Structure formats: structure tokens, C-alpha cells
Amino acid sequence: TVSVMVYAAKLKGKTFDLILCDLTMPHMDGVTALKQARELEQKLGVRTPAVLITTYTELAAEERAPEAGFDKVLRKPLSNKMIDQIISELRL
């Protein structure tokens, strides 16, 4: 998808601190998108921490998140405090 292609283009020669990926996106779900991003990162020898953003109703996705390469899960609605806590937990 476009988001993974943009990530690939920007990743060359650069690093990112964090990937925030919503489960529900227009062309591809966040789990699939991160799996593709992880494949790219593996080829380049990098790994960016990733957080899945989901709703309370998408509990099955939370179970798939670690397998897909997510480090943490945040449930909507998000707050600044929640994001700050995740950043702290990931030591960014």
C-alpha cells in the first residue's frame, strides 16, 4: 500500500523513533501493513518500535498484534497521557 511504500522510501538512510499504526485503514489493515514494514526492516537491518491503535471492540486484533510485530497496543480514544506512557515504556 501507499503507507508501506512511503515508509520504505523514507527509511532508506534514515531511522524512525516509533510507528503508530491504526488497525482500521482504507486499503490494508494495520497488522498487514506492519508485517510488510517488518519484512522491509529485516532486509535493511533495522527495527522500529510499533504501536497498534485499535478500538475496544477489536480485541481479536490485540491478540494478533505481537505476532505481527507490534510492541504495544493502544485503545481508542487516545489521550496524550496514554501516548506519553507508551513512549516511556518503550524508552524512546
SEFIZA-3560 file (N, C-alpha, C; in Angstrom, 3 decimals):
REM SEFIZA-3560
<numar><xx>0.835</xx><yy>-1.187</yy><zz>0.000</zz><atom>N</atom></numar>
<numar><xx>0.000</xx><yy>0.000</yy><zz>0.000</zz><atom>CA</atom></numar>
<numar><xx>0.870</xx><yy>1.237</yy><zz>0.000</zz><atom>C</atom></numar>
<numar><xx>0.209</xx><yy>2.354</yy><zz>-0.145</zz><atom>N</atom></numar>
<numar><xx>0.928</xx><yy>3.624</yy><zz>-0.189</zz><atom>CA</atom></numar>
<numar><xx>1.689</xx><yy>3.873</yy><zz>1.102</zz><atom>C</atom></numar>
<numar><xx>1.069</xx><yy>3.591</yy><zz>2.259</zz><atom>N</atom></numar>
<numar><xx>1.741</xx><yy>3.870</yy><zz>3.529</zz><atom>CA</atom></numar>
<numar><xx>3.022</xx><yy>3.065</yy><zz>3.686</zz><atom>C</atom></numar>
<numar><xx>3.018</xx><yy>1.810</yy><zz>3.279</zz><atom>N</atom></numar>
<numar><xx>4.220</xx><yy>0.986</yy><zz>3.384</zz><atom>CA</atom></numar>
<numar><xx>5.263</xx><yy>1.450</yy><zz>2.368</zz><atom>C</atom></numar>
<numar><xx>4.825</xx><yy>1.838</yy><zz>1.173</zz><atom>N</atom></numar>
<numar><xx>5.764</xx><yy>2.333</yy><zz>0.162</zz><atom>CA</atom></numar>
<numar><xx>6.405</xx><yy>3.647</yy><zz>0.608</zz><atom>C</atom></numar>
<numar><xx>5.636</xx><yy>4.521</yy><zz>1.215</zz><atom>N</atom></numar>
<numar><xx>6.191</xx><yy>5.779</yy><zz>1.731</zz><atom>CA</atom></numar>
<numar><xx>7.193</xx><yy>5.488</yy><zz>2.827</zz><atom>C</atom></numar>
<numar><xx>6.855</xx><yy>4.568</yy><zz>3.722</zz><atom>N</atom></numar>
<numar><xx>7.779</xx><yy>4.174</yy><zz>4.788</zz><atom>CA</atom></numar>
<numar><xx>9.075</xx><yy>3.646</yy><zz>4.190</zz><atom>C</atom></numar>
<numar><xx>8.961</xx><yy>2.805</yy><zz>3.182</zz><atom>N</atom></numar>
<numar><xx>10.147</xx><yy>2.238</yy><zz>2.534</zz><atom>CA</atom></numar>
<numar><xx>11.018</xx><yy>3.329</yy><zz>1.934</zz><atom>C</atom></numar>
<numar><xx>10.415</xx><yy>4.285</yy><zz>1.266</zz><atom>N</atom></numar>
<numar><xx>11.175</xx><yy>5.368</yy><zz>0.638</zz><atom>CA</atom></numar>
<numar><xx>11.857</xx><yy>6.240</yy><zz>1.679</zz><atom>C</atom></numar>
<numar><xx>11.171</xx><yy>6.528</yy><zz>2.750</zz><atom>N</atom></numar>
<numar><xx>11.732</xx><yy>7.393</yy><zz>3.791</zz><atom>CA</atom></numar>
<numar><xx>12.761</xx><yy>6.667</yy><zz>4.640</zz><atom>C</atom></numar>
<numar><xx>12.645</xx><yy>5.351</yy><zz>4.748</zz><atom>N</atom></numar>
<numar><xx>13.527</xx><yy>4.581</yy><zz>5.618</zz><atom>CA</atom></numar>
<numar><xx>14.953</xx><yy>4.520</yy><zz>5.087</zz><atom>C</atom></numar>
<numar><xx>15.121</xx><yy>4.591</yy><zz>3.802</zz><atom>N</atom></numar>
<numar><xx>16.458</xx><yy>4.486</yy><zz>3.222</zz><atom>CA</atom></numar>
<numar><xx>17.348</xx><yy>5.607</yy><zz>3.766</zz><atom>C</atom></numar>
<numar><xx>18.328</xx><yy>5.211</yy><zz>4.558</zz><atom>N</atom></numar>
<numar><xx>19.269</xx><yy>6.169</yy><zz>5.103</zz><atom>CA</atom></numar>
<numar><xx>18.779</xx><yy>6.911</yy><zz>6.329</zz><atom>C</atom></numar>
<numar><xx>17.602</xx><yy>6.595</yy><zz>6.812</zz><atom>N</atom></numar>
<numar><xx>17.045</xx><yy>7.288</yy><zz>7.980</zz><atom>CA</atom></numar>
<numar><xx>16.504</xx><yy>6.260</yy><zz>8.968</zz><atom>C</atom></numar>
<numar><xx>16.250</xx><yy>6.707</yy><zz>10.160</zz><atom>N</atom></numar>
<numar><xx>15.584</xx><yy>5.871</yy><zz>11.141</zz><atom>CA</atom></numar>
<numar><xx>14.390</xx><yy>6.630</yy><zz>11.708</zz><atom>C</atom></numar>
<numar><xx>13.451</xx><yy>5.903</yy><zz>12.228</zz><atom>N</atom></numar>
<numar><xx>12.280</xx><yy>6.471</yy><zz>12.865</zz><atom>CA</atom></numar>
<numar><xx>12.266</xx><yy>6.051</yy><zz>14.317</zz><atom>C</atom></numar>
<numar><xx>11.652</xx><yy>6.866</yy><zz>15.177</zz><atom>N</atom></numar>
<numar><xx>11.572</xx><yy>6.540</yy><zz>16.596</zz><atom>CA</atom></numar>
<numar><xx>10.424</xx><yy>5.587</yy><zz>16.908</zz><atom>C</atom></numar>
<numar><xx>9.315</xx><yy>5.714</yy><zz>16.159</zz><atom>N</atom></numar>
<numar><xx>8.114</xx><yy>4.969</yy><zz>16.506</zz><atom>CA</atom></numar>
<numar><xx>7.180</xx><yy>4.888</yy><zz>15.305</zz><atom>C</atom></numar>
<numar><xx>6.508</xx><yy>3.757</yy><zz>15.180</zz><atom>N</atom></numar>
<numar><xx>5.439</xx><yy>3.593</yy><zz>14.195</zz><atom>CA</atom></numar>
<numar><xx>4.129</xx><yy>3.500</yy><zz>14.964</zz><atom>C</atom></numar>
<numar><xx>3.195</xx><yy>4.380</yy><zz>14.654</zz><atom>N</atom></numar>
<numar><xx>1.831</xx><yy>4.298</yy><zz>15.178</zz><atom>CA</atom></numar>
<numar><xx>0.967</xx><yy>3.838</yy><zz>14.017</zz><atom>C</atom></numar>
<numar><xx>0.296</xx><yy>2.714</yy><zz>14.182</zz><atom>N</atom></numar>
<numar><xx>-0.440</xx><yy>2.122</yy><zz>13.073</zz><atom>CA</atom></numar>
<numar><xx>-1.853</xx><yy>1.777</yy><zz>13.519</zz><atom>C</atom></numar>
<numar><xx>-2.835</xx><yy>2.393</yy><zz>12.892</zz><atom>N</atom></numar>
<numar><xx>-4.231</xx><yy>2.103</yy><zz>13.203</zz><atom>CA</atom></numar>
<numar><xx>-4.620</xx><yy>0.769</yy><zz>12.595</zz><atom>C</atom></numar>
<numar><xx>-5.413</xx><yy>0.002</yy><zz>13.308</zz><atom>N</atom></numar>
<numar><xx>-5.860</xx><yy>-1.276</yy><zz>12.785</zz><atom>CA</atom></numar>
<numar><xx>-6.723</xx><yy>-1.084</yy><zz>11.547</zz><atom>C</atom></numar>
<numar><xx>-7.608</xx><yy>-0.098</yy><zz>11.588</zz><atom>N</atom></numar>
<numar><xx>-8.554</xx><yy>0.101</yy><zz>10.506</zz><atom>CA</atom></numar>
<numar><xx>-8.073</xx><yy>1.228</yy><zz>9.609</zz><atom>C</atom></numar>
<numar><xx>-7.602</xx><yy>0.845</yy><zz>8.415</zz><atom>N</atom></numar>
<numar><xx>-7.142</xx><yy>1.815</yy><zz>7.431</zz><atom>CA</atom></numar>
<numar><xx>-7.844</xx><yy>1.518</yy><zz>6.109</zz><atom>C</atom></numar>
<numar><xx>-7.857</xx><yy>2.470</yy><zz>5.185</zz><atom>N</atom></numar>
<numar><xx>-8.649</xx><yy>2.314</yy><zz>3.963</zz><atom>CA</atom></numar>
<numar><xx>-8.291</xx><yy>1.120</yy><zz>3.074</zz><atom>C</atom></numar>
<numar><xx>-7.037</xx><yy>0.852</yy><zz>2.801</zz><atom>N</atom></numar>
<numar><xx>-6.690</xx><yy>-0.170</yy><zz>1.822</zz><atom>CA</atom></numar>
<numar><xx>-6.096</xx><yy>-1.444</yy><zz>2.419</zz><atom>C</atom></numar>
<numar><xx>-5.630</xx><yy>-1.357</yy><zz>3.655</zz><atom>N</atom></numar>
<numar><xx>-4.984</xx><yy>-2.508</yy><zz>4.279</zz><atom>CA</atom></numar>
<numar><xx>-5.068</xx><yy>-2.322</yy><zz>5.792</zz><atom>C</atom></numar>
<numar><xx>-5.320</xx><yy>-3.394</yy><zz>6.508</zz><atom>N</atom></numar>
<numar><xx>-5.360</xx><yy>-3.253</yy><zz>7.968</zz><atom>CA</atom></numar>
<numar><xx>-3.952</xx><yy>-3.067</yy><zz>8.517</zz><atom>C</atom></numar>
<numar><xx>-3.871</xx><yy>-2.514</yy><zz>9.709</zz><atom>N</atom></numar>
<numar><xx>-2.590</xx><yy>-2.193</yy><zz>10.316</zz><atom>CA</atom></numar>
<numar><xx>-1.693</xx><yy>-3.389</yy><zz>10.556</zz><atom>C</atom></numar>
<numar><xx>-2.276</xx><yy>-4.543</yy><zz>10.844</zz><atom>N</atom></numar>
<numar><xx>-1.482</xx><yy>-5.749</yy><zz>11.074</zz><atom>CA</atom></numar>
<numar><xx>-0.753</xx><yy>-6.144</yy><zz>9.792</zz><atom>C</atom></numar>
<numar><xx>-1.469</xx><yy>-6.139</yy><zz>8.684</zz><atom>N</atom></numar>
<numar><xx>-0.859</xx><yy>-6.484</yy><zz>7.398</zz><atom>CA</atom></numar>
<numar><xx>0.190</xx><yy>-5.460</yy><zz>7.000</zz><atom>C</atom></numar>
<numar><xx>-0.120</xx><yy>-4.181</yy><zz>7.219</zz><atom>N</atom></numar>
<numar><xx>0.837</xx><yy>-3.120</yy><zz>6.878</zz><atom>CA</atom></numar>
<numar><xx>2.131</xx><yy>-3.267</yy><zz>7.668</zz><atom>C</atom></numar>
<numar><xx>2.018</xx><yy>-3.573</yy><zz>8.969</zz><atom>N</atom></numar>
<numar><xx>3.236</xx><yy>-3.701</yy><zz>9.766</zz><atom>CA</atom></numar>
<numar><xx>4.016</xx><yy>-4.953</yy><zz>9.381</zz><atom>C</atom></numar>
<numar><xx>3.332</xx><yy>-6.019</yy><zz>9.039</zz><atom>N</atom></numar>
<numar><xx>4.049</xx><yy>-7.208</yy><zz>8.583</zz><atom>CA</atom></numar>
<numar><xx>4.913</xx><yy>-6.874</yy><zz>7.373</zz><atom>C</atom></numar>
<numar><xx>4.376</xx><yy>-6.098</yy><zz>6.446</zz><atom>N</atom></numar>
<numar><xx>5.145</xx><yy>-5.691</yy><zz>5.276</zz><atom>CA</atom></numar>
<numar><xx>6.304</xx><yy>-4.782</yy><zz>5.673</zz><atom>C</atom></numar>
<numar><xx>6.048</xx><yy>-3.864</yy><zz>6.593</zz><atom>N</atom></numar>
<numar><xx>7.110</xx><yy>-2.962</yy><zz>7.057</zz><atom>CA</atom></numar>
<numar><xx>8.216</xx><yy>-3.755</yy><zz>7.752</zz><atom>C</atom></numar>
<numar><xx>7.847</xx><yy>-4.765</yy><zz>8.546</zz><atom>N</atom></numar>
<numar><xx>8.847</xx><yy>-5.589</yy><zz>9.238</zz><atom>CA</atom></numar>
<numar><xx>9.712</xx><yy>-6.363</yy><zz>8.243</zz><atom>C</atom></numar>
<numar><xx>9.109</xx><yy>-6.835</yy><zz>7.154</zz><atom>N</atom></numar>
<numar><xx>9.888</xx><yy>-7.527</yy><zz>6.125</zz><atom>CA</atom></numar>
<numar><xx>10.926</xx><yy>-6.584</yy><zz>5.525</zz><atom>C</atom></numar>
<numar><xx>10.534</xx><yy>-5.364</yy><zz>5.261</zz><atom>N</atom></numar>
<numar><xx>11.451</xx><yy>-4.352</yy><zz>4.733</zz><atom>CA</atom></numar>
<numar><xx>12.551</xx><yy>-4.051</yy><zz>5.740</zz><atom>C</atom></numar>
<numar><xx>12.175</xx><yy>-3.845</yy><zz>6.997</zz><atom>N</atom></numar>
<numar><xx>13.167</xx><yy>-3.557</yy><zz>8.029</zz><atom>CA</atom></numar>
<numar><xx>14.181</xx><yy>-4.686</yy><zz>8.156</zz><atom>C</atom></numar>
<numar><xx>13.707</xx><yy>-5.915</yy><zz>8.054</zz><atom>N</atom></numar>
<numar><xx>14.616</xx><yy>-7.058</yy><zz>8.176</zz><atom>CA</atom></numar>
<numar><xx>15.667</xx><yy>-7.017</yy><zz>7.075</zz><atom>C</atom></numar>
<numar><xx>15.268</xx><yy>-6.673</yy><zz>5.873</zz><atom>N</atom></numar>
<numar><xx>16.215</xx><yy>-6.572</yy><zz>4.762</zz><atom>CA</atom></numar>
<numar><xx>17.238</xx><yy>-5.470</yy><zz>5.000</zz><atom>C</atom></numar>
<numar><xx>16.813</xx><yy>-4.391</yy><zz>5.673</zz><atom>N</atom></numar>
<numar><xx>17.695</xx><yy>-3.250</yy><zz>5.906</zz><atom>CA</atom></numar>
<numar><xx>18.440</xx><yy>-3.327</yy><zz>7.241</zz><atom>C</atom></numar>
<numar><xx>18.088</xx><yy>-4.311</yy><zz>8.065</zz><atom>N</atom></numar>
<numar><xx>18.771</xx><yy>-4.474</yy><zz>9.340</zz><atom>CA</atom></numar>
<numar><xx>18.391</xx><yy>-3.442</yy><zz>10.384</zz><atom>C</atom></numar>
<numar><xx>17.146</xx><yy>-2.989</yy><zz>10.355</zz><atom>N</atom></numar>
<numar><xx>16.666</xx><yy>-2.035</yy><zz>11.360</zz><atom>CA</atom></numar>
<numar><xx>15.375</xx><yy>-2.569</yy><zz>11.964</zz><atom>C</atom></numar>
<numar><xx>14.992</xx><yy>-2.006</yy><zz>13.108</zz><atom>N</atom></numar>
<numar><xx>13.697</xx><yy>-2.337</yy><zz>13.720</zz><atom>CA</atom></numar>
<numar><xx>13.199</xx><yy>-1.141</yy><zz>14.496</zz><atom>C</atom></numar>
<numar><xx>12.041</xx><yy>-0.665</yy><zz>14.116</zz><atom>N</atom></numar>
<numar><xx>11.410</xx><yy>0.480</yy><zz>14.761</zz><atom>CA</atom></numar>
<numar><xx>10.292</xx><yy>-0.018</yy><zz>15.664</zz><atom>C</atom></numar>
<numar><xx>10.238</xx><yy>0.435</yy><zz>16.918</zz><atom>N</atom></numar>
<numar><xx>9.127</xx><yy>0.042</yy><zz>17.785</zz><atom>CA</atom></numar>
<numar><xx>7.797</xx><yy>0.444</yy><zz>17.136</zz><atom>C</atom></numar>
<numar><xx>6.776</xx><yy>-0.403</yy><zz>17.317</zz><atom>N</atom></numar>
<numar><xx>5.482</xx><yy>-0.139</yy><zz>16.693</zz><atom>CA</atom></numar>
<numar><xx>4.352</xx><yy>-0.329</yy><zz>17.697</zz><atom>C</atom></numar>
<numar><xx>3.359</xx><yy>0.546</yy><zz>17.581</zz><atom>N</atom></numar>
<numar><xx>2.190</xx><yy>0.513</yy><zz>18.449</zz><atom>CA</atom></numar>
<numar><xx>0.946</xx><yy>0.384</yy><zz>17.577</zz><atom>C</atom></numar>
<numar><xx>0.110</xx><yy>-0.602</yy><zz>17.896</zz><atom>N</atom></numar>
<numar><xx>-1.159</xx><yy>-0.777</yy><zz>17.203</zz><atom>CA</atom></numar>
<numar><xx>-2.220</xx><yy>0.056</yy><zz>17.906</zz><atom>C</atom></numar>
<numar><xx>-2.973</xx><yy>0.810</yy><zz>17.128</zz><atom>N</atom></numar>
<numar><xx>-4.078</xx><yy>1.600</yy><zz>17.662</zz><atom>CA</atom></numar>
<numar><xx>-5.369</xx><yy>0.900</yy><zz>17.252</zz><atom>C</atom></numar>
<numar><xx>-6.219</xx><yy>0.616</yy><zz>18.226</zz><atom>N</atom></numar>
<numar><xx>-7.432</xx><yy>-0.144</yy><zz>17.967</zz><atom>CA</atom></numar>
<numar><xx>-8.576</xx><yy>0.376</yy><zz>18.832</zz><atom>C</atom></numar>
<numar><xx>-9.751</xx><yy>-0.214</yy><zz>18.660</zz><atom>N</atom></numar>
<numar><xx>-10.891</xx><yy>0.153</yy><zz>19.500</zz><atom>CA</atom></numar>
<numar><xx>-11.143</xx><yy>-0.970</yy><zz>20.491</zz><atom>C</atom></numar>
<numar><xx>-12.003</xx><yy>-0.700</yy><zz>21.439</zz><atom>N</atom></numar>
<numar><xx>-12.336</xx><yy>-1.722</yy><zz>22.431</zz><atom>CA</atom></numar>
<numar><xx>-13.006</xx><yy>-2.938</yy><zz>21.805</zz><atom>C</atom></numar>
<numar><xx>-13.614</xx><yy>-2.768</yy><zz>20.655</zz><atom>N</atom></numar>
<numar><xx>-14.344</xx><yy>-3.870</yy><zz>20.023</zz><atom>CA</atom></numar>
<numar><xx>-13.450</xx><yy>-4.785</yy><zz>19.199</zz><atom>C</atom></numar>
<numar><xx>-12.196</xx><yy>-4.424</yy><zz>19.011</zz><atom>N</atom></numar>
<numar><xx>-11.295</xx><yy>-5.193</yy><zz>18.163</zz><atom>CA</atom></numar>
<numar><xx>-10.297</xx><yy>-6.018</yy><zz>18.986</zz><atom>C</atom></numar>
<numar><xx>-10.812</xx><yy>-6.731</yy><zz>19.948</zz><atom>N</atom></numar>
<numar><xx>-9.952</xx><yy>-7.476</yy><zz>20.870</zz><atom>CA</atom></numar>
<numar><xx>-9.175</xx><yy>-8.587</yy><zz>20.172</zz><atom>C</atom></numar>
<numar><xx>-9.724</xx><yy>-9.185</yy><zz>19.147</zz><atom>N</atom></numar>
<numar><xx>-9.012</xx><yy>-10.248</yy><zz>18.429</zz><atom>CA</atom></numar>
<numar><xx>-7.734</xx><yy>-9.709</yy><zz>17.803</zz><atom>C</atom></numar>
<numar><xx>-7.767</xx><yy>-8.465</yy><zz>17.368</zz><atom>N</atom></numar>
<numar><xx>-6.582</xx><yy>-7.844</yy><zz>16.768</zz><atom>CA</atom></numar>
<numar><xx>-5.482</xx><yy>-7.683</yy><zz>17.804</zz><atom>C</atom></numar>
<numar><xx>-5.857</xx><yy>-7.399</yy><zz>19.032</zz><atom>N</atom></numar>
<numar><xx>-4.860</xx><yy>-7.261</yy><zz>20.091</zz><atom>CA</atom></numar>
<numar><xx>-4.099</xx><yy>-8.568</yy><zz>20.287</zz><atom>C</atom></numar>
<numar><xx>-4.785</xx><yy>-9.676</yy><zz>20.135</zz><atom>N</atom></numar>
<numar><xx>-4.134</xx><yy>-10.974</yy><zz>20.294</zz><atom>CA</atom></numar>
<numar><xx>-3.156</xx><yy>-11.235</yy><zz>19.157</zz><atom>C</atom></numar>
<numar><xx>-3.436</xx><yy>-10.726</yy><zz>17.960</zz><atom>N</atom></numar>
<numar><xx>-2.562</xx><yy>-10.907</yy><zz>16.803</zz><atom>CA</atom></numar>
<numar><xx>-1.422</xx><yy>-9.900</yy><zz>16.778</zz><atom>C</atom></numar>
<numar><xx>-1.501</xx><yy>-8.852</yy><zz>17.561</zz><atom>N</atom></numar>
<numar><xx>-0.527</xx><yy>-7.757</yy><zz>17.499</zz><atom>CA</atom></numar>
<numar><xx>0.919</xx><yy>-8.202</yy><zz>17.723</zz><atom>C</atom></numar>
<numar><xx>1.242</xx><yy>-8.950</yy><zz>18.773</zz><atom>N</atom></numar>
<numar><xx>2.645</xx><yy>-9.365</yy><zz>18.965</zz><atom>CA</atom></numar>
<numar><xx>3.171</xx><yy>-10.221</yy><zz>17.814</zz><atom>C</atom></numar>
<numar><xx>2.337</xx><yy>-11.120</yy><zz>17.322</zz><atom>N</atom></numar>
<numar><xx>2.727</xx><yy>-11.978</yy><zz>16.200</zz><atom>CA</atom></numar>
<numar><xx>3.044</xx><yy>-11.144</yy><zz>14.957</zz><atom>C</atom></numar>
<numar><xx>2.334</xx><yy>-10.035</yy><zz>14.798</zz><atom>N</atom></numar>
<numar><xx>2.548</xx><yy>-9.158</yy><zz>13.638</zz><atom>CA</atom></numar>
<numar><xx>3.748</xx><yy>-8.239</yy><zz>13.821</zz><atom>C</atom></numar>
<numar><xx>4.306</xx><yy>-8.191</yy><zz>15.027</zz><atom>N</atom></numar>
<numar><xx>5.484</xx><yy>-7.362</yy><zz>15.259</zz><atom>CA</atom></numar>
<numar><xx>5.234</xx><yy>-6.085</yy><zz>16.029</zz><atom>C</atom></numar>
<numar><xx>4.031</xx><yy>-5.931</yy><zz>16.579</zz><atom>N</atom></numar>
<numar><xx>3.750</xx><yy>-4.744</yy><zz>17.390</zz><atom>CA</atom></numar>
<numar><xx>4.326</xx><yy>-4.925</yy><zz>18.789</zz><atom>C</atom></numar>
<numar><xx>4.824</xx><yy>-3.840</yy><zz>19.336</zz><atom>N</atom></numar>
<numar><xx>5.396</xx><yy>-3.873</yy><zz>20.678</zz><atom>CA</atom></numar>
<numar><xx>4.364</xx><yy>-3.566</yy><zz>21.751</zz><atom>C</atom></numar>
<numar><xx>3.385</xx><yy>-2.754</yy><zz>21.410</zz><atom>N</atom></numar>
<numar><xx>2.349</xx><yy>-2.328</yy><zz>22.354</zz><atom>CA</atom></numar>
<numar><xx>1.041</xx><yy>-2.125</yy><zz>21.600</zz><atom>C</atom></numar>
<numar><xx>-0.053</xx><yy>-2.037</yy><zz>22.366</zz><atom>N</atom></numar>
<numar><xx>-1.373</xx><yy>-1.762</yy><zz>21.806</zz><atom>CA</atom></numar>
<numar><xx>-1.986</xx><yy>-0.607</yy><zz>22.585</zz><atom>C</atom></numar>
<numar><xx>-2.571</xx><yy>0.332</yy><zz>21.878</zz><atom>N</atom></numar>
<numar><xx>-3.329</xx><yy>1.425</yy><zz>22.486</zz><atom>CA</atom></numar>
<numar><xx>-4.768</xx><yy>1.324</yy><zz>22.008</zz><atom>C</atom></numar>
<numar><xx>-5.695</xx><yy>1.532</yy><zz>22.926</zz><atom>N</atom></numar>
<numar><xx>-7.112</xx><yy>1.524</yy><zz>22.566</zz><atom>CA</atom></numar>
<numar><xx>-7.639</xx><yy>2.949</yy><zz>22.472</zz><atom>C</atom></numar>
<numar><xx>-8.479</xx><yy>3.160</yy><zz>21.462</zz><atom>N</atom></numar>
<numar><xx>-9.137</xx><yy>4.456</yy><zz>21.292</zz><atom>CA</atom></numar>
<numar><xx>-10.229</xx><yy>4.588</yy><zz>22.342</zz><atom>C</atom></numar>
<numar><xx>-10.554</xx><yy>5.793</yy><zz>22.754</zz><atom>N</atom></numar>
<numar><xx>-9.960</xx><yy>7.063</yy><zz>22.353</zz><atom>CA</atom></numar>
<numar><xx>-8.599</xx><yy>7.269</yy><zz>23.024</zz><atom>C</atom></numar>
<numar><xx>-7.686</xx><yy>7.845</yy><zz>22.274</zz><atom>N</atom></numar>
<numar><xx>-6.332</xx><yy>8.097</yy><zz>22.769</zz><atom>CA</atom></numar>
<numar><xx>-6.270</xx><yy>9.407</yy><zz>23.547</zz><atom>C</atom></numar>
<numar><xx>-5.328</xx><yy>9.462</yy><zz>24.441</zz><atom>N</atom></numar>
<numar><xx>-5.048</xx><yy>10.707</yy><zz>25.162</zz><atom>CA</atom></numar>
<numar><xx>-3.539</xx><yy>10.945</yy><zz>25.117</zz><atom>C</atom></numar>
<numar><xx>-3.149</xx><yy>12.161</yy><zz>25.361</zz><atom>N</atom></numar>
<numar><xx>-1.720</xx><yy>12.472</yy><zz>25.419</zz><atom>CA</atom></numar>
<numar><xx>-1.027</xx><yy>11.651</yy><zz>26.507</zz><atom>C</atom></numar>
<numar><xx>-1.720</xx><yy>11.450</yy><zz>27.614</zz><atom>N</atom></numar>
<numar><xx>-1.153</xx><yy>10.679</yy><zz>28.724</zz><atom>CA</atom></numar>
<numar><xx>-0.857</xx><yy>9.244</yy><zz>28.290</zz><atom>C</atom></numar>
<numar><xx>-1.765</xx><yy>8.647</yy><zz>27.522</zz><atom>N</atom></numar>
<numar><xx>-1.564</xx><yy>7.273</yy><zz>27.053</zz><atom>CA</atom></numar>
<numar><xx>-0.355</xx><yy>7.194</yy><zz>26.129</zz><atom>C</atom></numar>
<numar><xx>-0.236</xx><yy>8.154</yy><zz>25.230</zz><atom>N</atom></numar>
<numar><xx>0.890</xx><yy>8.163</yy><zz>24.296</zz><atom>CA</atom></numar>
<numar><xx>2.197</xx><yy>8.390</yy><zz>25.046</zz><atom>C</atom></numar>
<numar><xx>2.191</xx><yy>9.317</yy><zz>25.999</zz><atom>N</atom></numar>
<numar><xx>3.388</xx><yy>9.556</yy><zz>26.810</zz><atom>CA</atom></numar>
<numar><xx>3.810</xx><yy>8.303</yy><zz>27.568</zz><atom>C</atom></numar>
<numar><xx>2.825</xx><yy>7.566</yy><zz>28.081</zz><atom>N</atom></numar>
<numar><xx>3.132</xx><yy>6.342</yy><zz>28.831</zz><atom>CA</atom></numar>
<numar><xx>3.766</xx><yy>5.292</yy><zz>27.922</zz><atom>C</atom></numar>
<numar><xx>3.232</xx><yy>5.134</yy><zz>26.723</zz><atom>N</atom></numar>
<numar><xx>3.802</xx><yy>4.170</yy><zz>25.775</zz><atom>CA</atom></numar>
<numar><xx>5.225</xx><yy>4.559</yy><zz>25.401</zz><atom>C</atom></numar>
<numar><xx>5.445</xx><yy>5.829</yy><zz>25.138</zz><atom>N</atom></numar>
<numar><xx>6.794</xx><yy>6.307</yy><zz>24.789</zz><atom>CA</atom></numar>
<numar><xx>7.749</xx><yy>6.007</yy><zz>25.944</zz><atom>C</atom></numar>
<numar><xx>7.295</xx><yy>6.219</yy><zz>27.149</zz><atom>N</atom></numar>
<numar><xx>8.129</xx><yy>5.942</yy><zz>28.316</zz><atom>CA</atom></numar>
<numar><xx>8.409</xx><yy>4.444</yy><zz>28.449</zz><atom>C</atom></numar>
<numar><xx>7.389</xx><yy>3.620</yy><zz>28.256</zz><atom>N</atom></numar>
<numar><xx>7.571</xx><yy>2.175</yy><zz>28.352</zz><atom>CA</atom></numar>
<numar><xx>8.526</xx><yy>1.648</yy><zz>27.289</zz><atom>C</atom></numar>
<numar><xx>8.492</xx><yy>2.251</yy><zz>26.106</zz><atom>N</atom></numar>
<numar><xx>9.370</xx><yy>1.828</yy><zz>25.021</zz><atom>CA</atom></numar>
<numar><xx>10.750</xx><yy>2.492</yy><zz>25.112</zz><atom>C</atom></numar>
<numar><xx>10.889</xx><yy>3.366</yy><zz>26.106</zz><atom>N</atom></numar>
<numar><xx>12.153</xx><yy>4.067</yy><zz>26.360</zz><atom>CA</atom></numar>
<numar><xx>12.634</xx><yy>4.867</yy><zz>25.152</zz><atom>C</atom></numar>
<numar><xx>11.693</xx><yy>5.624</yy><zz>24.578</zz><atom>N</atom></numar>
<numar><xx>12.030</xx><yy>6.457</yy><zz>23.413</zz><atom>CA</atom></numar>
<numar><xx>12.365</xx><yy>7.875</yy><zz>23.835</zz><atom>C</atom></numar>
//
